[in-house]
Amino acid sequence: MSMFREHWIGGLVAYSTFFTISLIATFAVPILYDTLPQGWNPTIPSVTDVVKIVGCFAVAVLFGLWPDVDIKSKSQKIFYTVLFVLNVVLIVFLQRYLESALLGLFAMLPIMSKHRGWTHAKITMILLPSVFLLIPIYAAYSDWKTSDTFVDSLNALQEWEGLTGAVRSGFPFYVASFIGYATHLHLDGILFRSRKAQRQKARVNR
């Protein structure tokens, strides 16, 4: 099985396992502790929000592929296609030129690094998924800045329930991207050495 296929399947299987366990806990724990609200679990979207659930699965798969964007690969083609489409949307439809410039700047970074450099670092696995926490915060801040009146500003802040609400809205995507990323590093023998990686190392040392 090719590494590309191995990585996207690994991300999908790992997140599916986590999602199933987390979903069971979401319903089981309030039964044991009736003081907890039904939506106590922030690691997965609400079961009624199908779009976010599908989005989390997609994010887990994509982040299971992302570290290999630093080398010519199927993963690189997929991500630069996605980044190109996002840039077109930001420029043509949303007129968000600063965000487009930042996205383009970020897109250059993996190509400038060596293979299995910072994209395969454990600290990147923790920090990069934070983009899903920062985007809701930035969106909430933008709503506050563009409000016409002080009352509208208060309404915007109340709608997001402050910083905690903004972070909570992006947390399921952070978890999904972290799991996908960790799965990739594990399969590459960087996070925890898998059996396959151990066999490959043993063959090299012979």
KABELFEN-V231126 format. One record per pair of residues at least 24 apart in sequence whose ideal C-beta (glycine too) atoms are under 10 Angstrom apart, sorted by sequence separation. I is the first residue (numbers start at 1). J is the second residue. If there is no record, write none. Layout:
i:j
I:J
I:J
//
This chain:
i:j
19:43
20:44
23:47
83:107
136:160
18:43
19:44
82:107
106:131
140:165
141:166
18:44
19:45
137:163
140:166
80:107
136:163
139:166
140:167
79:107
137:165
138:166
15:44
136:165
137:166
140:169
23:53
80:110
136:166
137:167
139:169
79:110
80:111
135:166
136:167
139:170
134:166
136:168
137:169
133:166
134:167
136:169
137:170
19:53
76:110
133:167
135:169
136:170
76:111
132:167
133:168
135:170
136:171
99:135
133:169
134:170
19:56
132:169
133:170
136:173
18:56
19:57
69:107
132:170
133:171
135:173
70:109
71:110
72:111
99:138
131:170
132:171
69:109
70:110
71:111
130:170
132:172
133:173
134:174
15:56
16:57
19:60
69:110
70:111
129:170
132:173
133:174
15:57
18:60
68:110
69:111
70:112
71:113
73:115
131:173
132:174
15:58
67:110
70:113
71:114
72:115
131:174
132:175
15:59
16:60
66:110
69:113
70:114
71:115
129:173
130:174
132:176
12:57
15:60
70:115
71:116
129:174
132:177
11:57
12:58
14:60
15:61
70:116
96:142
128:174
129:175
131:177
132:178
11:58
13:60
14:61
68:115
70:117
129:176
130:177
11:59
12:60
15:63
67:115
68:116
70:118
71:119
126:174
129:177
130:178
11:60
12:61
15:64
67:116
70:119
128:177
129:178
10:60
11:61
14:64
67:117
69:119
70:120
128:178
129:179
10:61
11:62
13:64
67:118
68:119
129:180
8:60
9:61
11:63
12:64
67:119
68:120
125:177
126:178
129:181
8:61
11:64
66:119
67:120
125:178
128:181
129:182
7:61
8:62
10:64
11:65
67:121
125:179
9:64
10:65
11:66
125:180
126:181
7:63
8:64
125:181
126:182
7:64
8:65
67:124
124:181
125:182
6:64
7:65
66:124
67:125
125:183
7:66
122:181
125:184
7:67
122:182
125:185
4:65
7:68
67:128
120:181
124:185
3:65
63:125
66:128
119:181
66:129
122:185
4:68
120:184
121:185
3:68
63:128
119:184
120:185
125:190
7:73
8:74
63:129
119:185
125:191
7:74
8:75
7:75
120:188
122:190
4:73
5:74
63:132
116:185
121:190
122:191
3:73
4:74
8:78
59:129
120:190
2:73
3:74
4:75
120:191
2:74
3:75
116:188
59:132
4:78
116:190
56:132
75:184
63:173
66:177
64:176
59:172
60:173
63:176
64:177
67:180
59:173
62:176
63:177
66:180
67:181
58:173
59:174
60:175
61:176
62:177
63:178
64:179
65:180
66:181
56:172
59:175
60:176
63:179
64:180
65:181
68:184
52:169
55:172
56:173
59:176
60:177
63:180
64:181
67:184
55:173
56:174
58:176
59:177
60:178
62:180
63:181
64:182
66:184
67:185
53:172
56:175
57:176
59:178
60:179
61:180
62:181
63:182
64:183
65:184
52:172
56:176
59:179
60:180
63:183
64:184
67:187
68:188
52:173
55:176
56:177
59:180
60:181
63:184
64:185
67:188
58:180
61:183
49:172
53:176
56:179
57:180
60:183
64:187
67:190
45:169
52:176
56:180
42:167
42:168
45:171
46:172
42:169
44:171
45:172
43:171
44:172
45:173
39:168
42:171
43:172
42:172
41:172
43:174
44:175
45:176
42:174
43:175
44:176
42:175
43:176
43:179
22:172
19:172
22:175
19:175
18:175
19:176
18:176
15:175
18:178
19:179
15:176
18:179
14:176
15:177
17:179
15:178
16:179
15:179
11:176
14:179
15:180
11:177
14:180
11:179
12:180
14:182
15:183
10:179
11:180
14:183
10:180
11:181
13:183
14:184
11:182
12:183
8:180
10:182
11:183
14:186
7:180
10:183
11:184
14:187
9:183
10:184
8:183
7:183
8:184
10:186
11:187
6:183
7:184
10:187
6:184
9:187
7:187
3:184
6:187
7:188
6:188
3:187
10:194
3:188
6:196
1:196
//
